[in-house]
Amino acid sequence: MLRGFLKGLATHLTPAGEGWLIMSDLAEHLGLRTRMEFLSAIENAGLTVMGRFDAKPLHAKAQDTSDSLHAARAAEVTTLWRLAVKAD
């Protein structure tokens, strides 16, 4: 789903437009995807990162040490990625 979104984004943007993606890095902490794979998918889609805003989790699961995913949830960051078409 993520790769499909990224691959199709450029066709929906004006030359000065931005696409925003809000995404957690939990998959990275669980070993399901690497940051390099994510950044490569952005690049391969002809996009560039214009900026990003990060937020640490405040939900109860991130504080629950009895949760089997506690370490990953405590390290999780949710990011607003500002993406634009890569200039030639």
trRosetta pair geometry for C-beta under 8 A, 3 or more apart (Angstrom, degrees):
i j d omega theta_ij theta_ji phi_ij phi_ji
1 4 5.7 -58 -149 37 29 113
1 5 6.4 32 154 -21 64 104
2 5 5.8 -54 -151 33 31 112
2 6 6.4 25 155 -14 65 107
2 23 7.6 68 -119 -116 120 145
2 38 7.8 -52 153 -124 144 84
2 41 6.9 43 127 141 103 160
3 6 5.7 -57 -147 40 32 109
3 7 6.0 33 156 -21 68 109
3 41 5.4 -106 -106 -148 80 127
3 45 7.8 -172 -160 -66 61 118
4 7 5.8 -54 -141 37 28 111
4 8 6.3 10 164 -5 63 113
5 8 6.4 -75 -151 45 23 98
5 9 6.3 41 155 -52 64 101
5 21 7.2 119 130 -108 136 120
6 9 5.7 -38 -146 0 30 120
6 21 8.0 -3 -81 -73 83 154
6 41 5.3 98 66 147 167 99
6 42 6.1 -110 -147 -97 134 48
6 44 7.9 66 126 74 128 84
6 45 4.0 -131 148 -51 94 162
6 47 6.5 -111 -164 9 91 142
6 83 7.8 -112 -128 -165 82 168
7 44 8.0 -31 -90 112 83 91
7 45 5.0 -125 -88 -118 42 102
8 11 5.9 -58 -169 35 59 112
8 12 6.8 43 144 -14 81 111
9 12 6.0 -77 -161 40 39 105
9 13 6.5 29 154 -25 75 113
9 19 4.5 -76 -164 -11 122 173
9 45 6.5 50 38 157 105 135
9 47 6.3 20 80 -76 129 136
9 83 6.4 17 141 106 156 135
10 13 5.9 -63 -147 30 35 111
10 45 6.4 176 -21 154 113 87
10 46 5.1 6 -67 84 159 116
10 47 6.2 -141 -66 -69 100 87
10 85 4.9 96 -136 -102 95 98
12 17 8.0 -113 117 114 63 151
12 19 7.1 81 81 -84 108 121
13 17 3.8 -163 -164 82 84 121
13 18 7.1 86 -134 -46 125 7
13 19 5.9 -92 -72 -39 121 98
13 84 6.8 172 173 -143 157 58
13 85 5.5 -175 84 -32 133 105
14 17 4.0 108 43 -28 74 114
15 85 7.0 -77 -134 51 45 132
16 84 7.9 -32 -169 -143 29 128
17 84 6.9 161 92 -127 49 86
17 85 7.7 53 63 -4 83 100
18 50 6.0 -79 -117 30 119 151
18 82 5.2 -19 -168 -169 133 88
18 83 6.5 132 -164 67 73 43
18 84 5.2 -50 -103 -75 69 89
19 47 7.6 -63 45 -130 120 136
19 82 8.0 144 74 -161 42 43
19 83 4.7 -30 66 70 90 102
19 84 7.4 163 17 -81 74 39
20 80 6.0 -13 -167 -171 107 93
20 81 6.9 151 -157 77 52 54
20 82 6.0 -19 -102 -102 77 58
20 83 7.3 173 -87 21 26 81
21 80 7.5 151 78 -158 43 45
21 81 4.4 -14 61 57 95 108
21 83 6.3 32 -1 -7 109 123
22 78 6.7 20 180 172 87 102
22 79 7.3 -177 -146 91 49 41
22 80 5.3 -19 -97 -99 79 69
22 81 7.6 -172 -78 17 28 73
23 78 7.1 -173 100 -152 24 68
23 79 6.1 -20 65 60 71 83
23 81 6.6 -7 25 -3 107 116
24 27 7.4 116 99 -3 85 80
24 76 5.7 -4 -169 -170 108 114
24 77 7.3 159 -149 86 61 36
24 78 4.7 -35 -91 -97 73 79
24 79 7.8 143 -100 14 24 70
25 28 4.5 -29 178 28 88 123
25 29 6.4 91 124 -21 83 94
25 35 7.3 3 -140 -87 121 92
25 76 6.2 173 64 -146 75 62
25 77 5.3 17 22 55 119 80
25 78 7.7 -153 3 -83 72 33
25 79 7.0 50 -36 -4 100 111
26 29 5.6 -58 -152 39 39 110
26 30 6.2 27 153 -12 71 110
26 72 6.0 78 -152 155 77 109
26 73 7.1 13 -118 -95 111 56
26 76 4.8 1 -79 -114 81 120
27 30 5.8 -62 -144 45 31 106
27 32 4.1 -82 -166 69 86 116
27 33 4.5 27 130 25 119 106
28 31 7.8 45 -180 -67 29 23
28 32 7.5 -84 -62 52 23 73
28 33 5.8 -61 -77 81 63 77
28 34 6.4 82 -129 -133 90 27
28 35 5.7 40 -123 -54 142 75
28 38 7.5 -55 -71 -18 115 134
29 71 7.6 -170 175 116 120 78
29 72 3.8 141 127 -143 125 88
29 75 5.3 151 -112 82 138 118
29 76 6.2 -92 0 -78 150 71
30 69 7.6 -20 -89 -136 108 109
30 72 5.5 40 -64 -133 76 155
33 37 5.3 -123 -169 74 82 133
33 38 6.1 81 149 -52 121 95
34 37 4.6 104 56 1 81 100
34 38 7.2 -144 96 -2 48 84
35 38 5.6 -56 -154 37 36 113
35 39 6.2 30 153 -14 70 107
36 39 5.8 -55 -141 42 32 107
36 40 6.0 35 156 -22 65 108
37 40 5.7 -55 -145 38 27 113
37 41 6.4 33 154 -24 62 104
38 41 5.7 -53 -153 30 30 112
38 42 6.9 32 149 -18 62 101
39 42 5.6 -48 -154 31 38 115
39 43 6.5 35 150 -15 66 105
39 49 7.9 -49 -130 -29 88 130
40 43 5.6 -55 -147 41 35 111
40 44 5.9 34 155 -19 69 109
41 44 5.7 -52 -137 40 29 110
41 45 6.4 28 158 -19 61 109
42 45 6.0 -65 -155 36 26 109
42 47 4.9 -89 -175 79 75 109
42 48 7.4 105 150 -103 110 19
42 49 6.5 19 163 -50 157 90
42 81 7.9 -117 -101 172 137 145
42 83 6.6 -134 -145 -121 110 123
43 46 7.9 53 174 -62 34 18
43 47 7.2 -105 -83 60 21 65
43 48 7.8 49 -101 -90 63 58
43 86 7.6 60 -139 -65 56 148
46 85 6.2 -4 133 -149 98 75
46 86 5.2 -130 178 26 57 109
47 83 4.7 3 -179 -174 131 112
47 84 6.7 142 -155 73 78 28
47 85 6.4 -66 -107 -106 60 32
47 86 5.9 173 -146 -34 5 90
48 83 7.1 149 72 -153 36 65
48 84 5.8 -28 61 66 86 80
48 85 7.6 19 16 120 89 17
48 86 4.5 114 -32 -96 101 77
48 87 7.5 -29 0 5 147 72
49 52 6.4 -17 -175 -41 120 105
49 81 6.2 -74 -127 -162 99 96
49 82 6.9 92 -167 71 62 64
49 83 6.3 -41 -102 -98 49 67
50 82 4.2 -75 67 114 100 106
50 83 6.7 175 5 -103 93 12
50 84 4.9 65 -47 -5 122 113
51 82 4.4 15 56 41 80 130
52 79 5.2 -5 -172 -173 114 114
52 80 6.5 162 -155 80 58 57
52 81 5.3 -13 -106 -106 98 55
52 82 6.5 -148 -72 14 47 81
53 79 6.8 152 75 -156 44 62
53 80 4.5 3 51 47 98 107
54 77 5.0 -15 -161 -179 109 122
54 78 7.4 138 -157 76 56 43
54 79 5.1 -24 -98 -99 68 84
55 77 6.9 143 67 -164 39 69
55 78 5.0 -25 64 66 96 92
55 79 7.5 177 19 -81 71 37
56 62 7.9 134 160 -178 82 161
56 76 7.7 120 -152 90 56 64
56 77 6.1 -41 -93 -109 55 74
57 61 7.7 -60 161 73 143 85
57 62 3.9 159 105 -60 126 153
57 73 6.3 -68 58 173 166 78
57 74 7.4 -117 55 -119 121 27
57 76 5.2 42 -26 78 125 109
57 77 7.9 -124 -25 -94 78 31
57 78 7.1 97 -72 -12 74 104
58 62 7.1 -23 -58 45 2 139
59 62 5.6 102 66 1 71 101
59 63 7.9 -154 104 3 44 92
60 63 5.8 -71 -158 44 42 106
60 64 6.0 49 149 -38 77 108
61 64 5.4 -49 -139 22 36 119
61 67 5.6 86 -159 -82 78 170
61 69 7.4 5 169 81 113 106
61 70 7.8 -145 166 -102 67 60
61 73 5.2 -97 127 -170 95 160
62 70 7.7 112 -156 -149 30 62
62 73 4.5 -141 -100 142 61 99
62 74 5.2 127 -170 -91 78 51
62 76 6.7 -112 -105 41 113 111
63 74 7.6 107 -78 -97 33 95
64 67 4.2 76 100 -17 110 111
64 70 6.1 -128 90 -99 63 104
64 73 7.9 7 48 80 86 148
65 70 5.3 74 -129 -144 36 163
66 70 7.4 116 48 -54 21 133
67 70 4.5 130 71 -60 88 83
67 73 6.6 -5 103 20 141 145
69 72 5.0 -56 -174 50 82 112
69 73 5.2 82 124 -26 93 105
70 73 5.8 -64 -139 43 26 107
70 74 5.9 25 164 -21 67 110
71 74 6.0 -55 -143 35 24 110
71 75 6.5 11 159 -7 60 112
72 75 6.1 -68 -149 44 28 103
72 76 6.4 52 149 -52 64 95
73 76 5.3 -29 -150 -4 35 124
